[in-house]
Amino acid sequence: MDRPEPSTAIDPELLEQAARLGLDIGGMSERDLRLRLRKLDPAGAEGRARRWAEENAEAIRAHNEAIRRRGSFGDQFRRW
């Protein structure tokens, strides 16, 4: 019996950018695609990173505040 291929989801924005650039993405993982697009279209990668930071700013602030109040996981075990 043949096993089905595992399905992986790639960020649709990455797929759109690859299509605009005429990039063949066959067999690429999302990580490989991100690396390739960063080289081919650095402005696009910077834009995605900026949007991600804006969309997640509240969670990042909350996380940083929690670390400030309670410290990092495992701080009590550090000897340095």
Secondary structure as UniProt FT lines:
FT   HELIX           12..21
FT   TURN            26..27
FT   HELIX           30..40
FT   HELIX           42..55
FT   HELIX           57..70
FT   TURN            73..74
FT   HELIX           75..77
//
